[in-house]
Amino acid sequence: MNGHFSRGLLVHADFLIIGAGVIGLSSALELARRGARVTVLDKGGAGQESTWAGAGILSPLLPWQYPEAINALSEYSRALYPAWCEALHAASGVDPELRQTGMLILPPFDARAAEDWCERHAWRWALRPSREFLSHLGEEELLWLPDLRQARNPRLIQALKGAALAAGVRLVEHAQVSSLVAENGRVTKVMARGESHAAAAFVVAGGAWTGWIPGLEALRPRIFPVRGQILLFRLPAGRLGSVVYGEGQYLVPRVDGHVLAGSTLEPVGFDKATTEAARRDILAFVQRVLPEVGETDLVMQWSGLRPGSPDNVPCIGRHPDYANLYLNGGHFRYGVTMAPGSARLLASLIHGEATPIPASPYGLPGA
Ligand SMILES: Cc1cc2nc3c(=O)[nH]c(=O)nc-3n(C[C@H](O)[C@H](O)[C@H](O)COP(=O)(O)OP(=O)(O)OC[C@H]3O[C@@H](n4cnc5c(N)ncnc54)[C@H](O)[C@@H]3O)c2cc1C
């Protein structure tokens, strides 16, 4: 790799990104497309943490319950998603399976708040009798949001990784960053596996581990782990046509008949165990929607550690203590939803451009 000089220091990349989840890789791709030389380091395999574990619903679950900062970023990303996935597919040969399956919401729900939100954000909505979709639920009225999309996370990450490599991004897996080295208010290099990696600027996209990277401990109240568990079932293809949401839980159907069901929200630190209690609770919800499903249809149970944040608002912008260190993290329940928009927002901040949406809600105090 060619080096170049910046402030008298030999650097080997314009940007070094810590973390190859959906946020780190989408940031890398965006910066590389603008001509930068980008290196990404991950302590494990690319996309194998929260990004792999997620359900791939591309919207906040009940968006009318979230602050404007969440809706602005997820709606901006929503507008980018179709072209983004098409470009990832073309560059990598992997189809992320972006599909508009819609979402059915079981009662209770606040129909007035939902209607108001949908009207303001140009989402279609309708109240529909449950017999049209799930006849055993009787005469209940369901809320139908036909515009909701989903993607298949393991494929999305493969597509994103392939597209980033094709754009010239250098990806180093199994390289845990163990320290940041700084001089005069600038990070000069990071250490990983005993090797130093220098760059002109750095982006931290370490997911739930962000505040545990040595030197970034002050971020722990801002970004923290929240475990989520999911069950995967194999059902006949076409048995379930849309995402179904009810009282905090959801089902997500894949094209081939697999159905994901989840998820828990557990503040248990970095414990990635799966539990019998979660299996029972999630299975009870699955059987409320699909009574014929039983334990024998269960293929797998897993957990992931979301990068939790107060009110689910991510940090996107410069670190207050270092002139060349940026953050993109804390997307909590909606990092896949918000990835393309977050990457564009970060890149426009780094390049000093007008931002596509107001950036101040995501900034760190003092930056
Ligand atoms: C059960 C569950 C369901 C979910 N469902 C959805 C959903 O339907 N829709 C949605 O939009 N979102 C969903 N999410 C949330 C979404 O998965 C996350 O918000 C998103 O994946 C966060 O991406 P990230 O890149 O910040 O984190 P991660 O994917 O966790 O990536 C962070 C990366 O940083 C690396 N790293 C950390 N520390 C270091 C270090 N010191 N050195 C090098 N590398 C390091 C890690 O190895 C990791 O690969 C769900 C999450 C879970 C767990």
The ligand as an SDF file (V2000), in Angstrom:
LIG
                    3D

 53 58  0  0  0  0  0  0  0  0999 V2000
  -31.5710   -9.3710   18.1800 C   0  0  0  0  0  0  0  0  0  0  0  0
  -31.3360   -8.1130   17.4020 C   0  0  0  0  0  0  0  0  0  0  0  0
  -32.2920   -7.6730   16.4890 C   0  0  0  0  0  0  0  0  0  0  0  0
  -32.0800   -6.5230   15.7400 C   0  0  0  0  0  0  0  0  0  0  0  0
  -32.9820   -6.1610   14.7910 N   0  0  0  0  0  0  0  0  0  0  0  0
  -32.7630   -5.0620   14.0230 C   0  0  0  0  0  0  0  0  0  0  0  0
  -33.6660   -4.7040   12.9870 C   0  0  0  0  0  0  0  0  0  0  0  0
  -34.6430   -5.4240   12.7110 O   0  0  0  0  0  0  0  0  0  0  0  0
  -33.4120   -3.5650   12.2670 N   0  0  0  0  0  0  0  0  0  0  0  0
  -32.3210   -2.7690   12.5090 C   0  0  0  0  0  0  0  0  0  0  0  0
  -32.1700   -1.7550   11.8400 O   0  0  0  0  0  0  0  0  0  0  0  0
  -31.4410   -3.1070   13.4860 N   0  0  0  0  0  0  0  0  0  0  0  0
  -31.6390   -4.2100   14.2520 C   0  0  0  0  0  0  0  0  0  0  0  0
  -30.7570   -4.5360   15.2500 N   0  0  0  0  0  0  0  0  0  0  0  0
  -29.7060   -3.5880   15.6000 C   0  0  0  0  0  0  0  0  0  0  0  0
  -28.5740   -3.6340   14.6300 C   0  0  0  0  0  0  0  0  0  0  0  0
  -28.1760   -4.9790   14.4350 O   0  0  0  0  0  0  0  0  0  0  0  0
  -27.4250   -2.7840   15.1720 C   0  0  0  0  0  0  0  0  0  0  0  0
  -27.8690   -1.4820   15.4770 O   0  0  0  0  0  0  0  0  0  0  0  0
  -26.2920   -2.6860   14.1600 C   0  0  0  0  0  0  0  0  0  0  0  0
  -25.8930   -3.9650   13.7170 O   0  0  0  0  0  0  0  0  0  0  0  0
  -25.1090   -1.9620   14.7660 C   0  0  0  0  0  0  0  0  0  0  0  0
  -24.0600   -2.0140   13.8350 O   0  0  0  0  0  0  0  0  0  0  0  0
  -22.5860   -1.6610   14.2900 P   0  0  0  0  0  0  0  0  0  0  0  0
  -21.7420   -1.7960   13.0780 O   0  0  0  0  0  0  0  0  0  0  0  0
  -22.5860   -0.3760   15.0480 O   0  0  0  0  0  0  0  0  0  0  0  0
  -22.2490   -2.7940   15.3920 O   0  0  0  0  0  0  0  0  0  0  0  0
  -21.6980   -4.2760   15.2060 P   0  0  0  0  0  0  0  0  0  0  0  0
  -22.3830   -4.9930   14.1160 O   0  0  0  0  0  0  0  0  0  0  0  0
  -21.7230   -4.9260   16.5530 O   0  0  0  0  0  0  0  0  0  0  0  0
  -20.2180   -4.0330   14.7220 O   0  0  0  0  0  0  0  0  0  0  0  0
  -19.2300   -3.5020   15.5700 C   0  0  0  0  0  0  0  0  0  0  0  0
  -17.9140   -4.1600   15.1810 C   0  0  0  0  0  0  0  0  0  0  0  0
  -16.8470   -3.5630   15.8860 O   0  0  0  0  0  0  0  0  0  0  0  0
  -15.9090   -4.5550   16.1780 C   0  0  0  0  0  0  0  0  0  0  0  0
  -15.0590   -4.1030   17.2840 N   0  0  0  0  0  0  0  0  0  0  0  0
  -15.4540   -3.7780   18.5290 C   0  0  0  0  0  0  0  0  0  0  0  0
  -14.3820   -3.4300   19.2800 N   0  0  0  0  0  0  0  0  0  0  0  0
  -13.2940   -3.5230   18.4620 C   0  0  0  0  0  0  0  0  0  0  0  0
  -11.8970   -3.3090   18.6720 C   0  0  0  0  0  0  0  0  0  0  0  0
  -11.3940   -2.9240   19.8530 N   0  0  0  0  0  0  0  0  0  0  0  0
  -11.0640   -3.5290   17.6210 N   0  0  0  0  0  0  0  0  0  0  0  0
  -11.5440   -3.9320   16.4150 C   0  0  0  0  0  0  0  0  0  0  0  0
  -12.8510   -4.1570   16.1860 N   0  0  0  0  0  0  0  0  0  0  0  0
  -13.7130   -3.9520   17.1970 C   0  0  0  0  0  0  0  0  0  0  0  0
  -16.7610   -5.7680   16.5280 C   0  0  0  0  0  0  0  0  0  0  0  0
  -16.0430   -6.9910   16.3890 O   0  0  0  0  0  0  0  0  0  0  0  0
  -17.9040   -5.6370   15.5450 C   0  0  0  0  0  0  0  0  0  0  0  0
  -17.7420   -6.4260   14.3740 O   0  0  0  0  0  0  0  0  0  0  0  0
  -30.9140   -5.7320   15.9650 C   0  0  0  0  0  0  0  0  0  0  0  0
  -29.9430   -6.1860   16.8570 C   0  0  0  0  0  0  0  0  0  0  0  0
  -30.1300   -7.3730   17.5630 C   0  0  0  0  0  0  0  0  0  0  0  0
  -29.0540   -7.8590   18.4880 C   0  0  0  0  0  0  0  0  0  0  0  0
  1  2  1  0
  2  3  1  0
  2 52  2  0
  3  4  2  0
  4  5  1  0
  4 50  1  0
  5  6  2  0
  6  7  1  0
  6 13  1  0
  7  8  2  0
  7  9  1  0
  9 10  1  0
 10 11  2  0
 10 12  1  0
 12 13  2  0
 13 14  1  0
 14 15  1  0
 14 50  1  0
 15 16  1  0
 16 17  1  0
 16 18  1  0
 18 19  1  0
 18 20  1  0
 20 21  1  0
 20 22  1  0
 22 23  1  0
 23 24  1  0
 24 25  2  0
 24 26  1  0
 24 27  1  0
 27 28  1  0
 28 29  2  0
 28 30  1  0
 28 31  1  0
 31 32  1  0
 32 33  1  0
 33 34  1  0
 33 48  1  0
 34 35  1  0
 35 36  1  0
 35 46  1  0
 36 37  1  0
 36 45  1  0
 37 38  2  0
 38 39  1  0
 39 40  1  0
 39 45  2  0
 40 41  1  0
 40 42  2  0
 42 43  1  0
 43 44  2  0
 44 45  1  0
 46 47  1  0
 46 48  1  0
 48 49  1  0
 50 51  2  0
 51 52  1  0
 52 53  1  0
M  END
$$$$
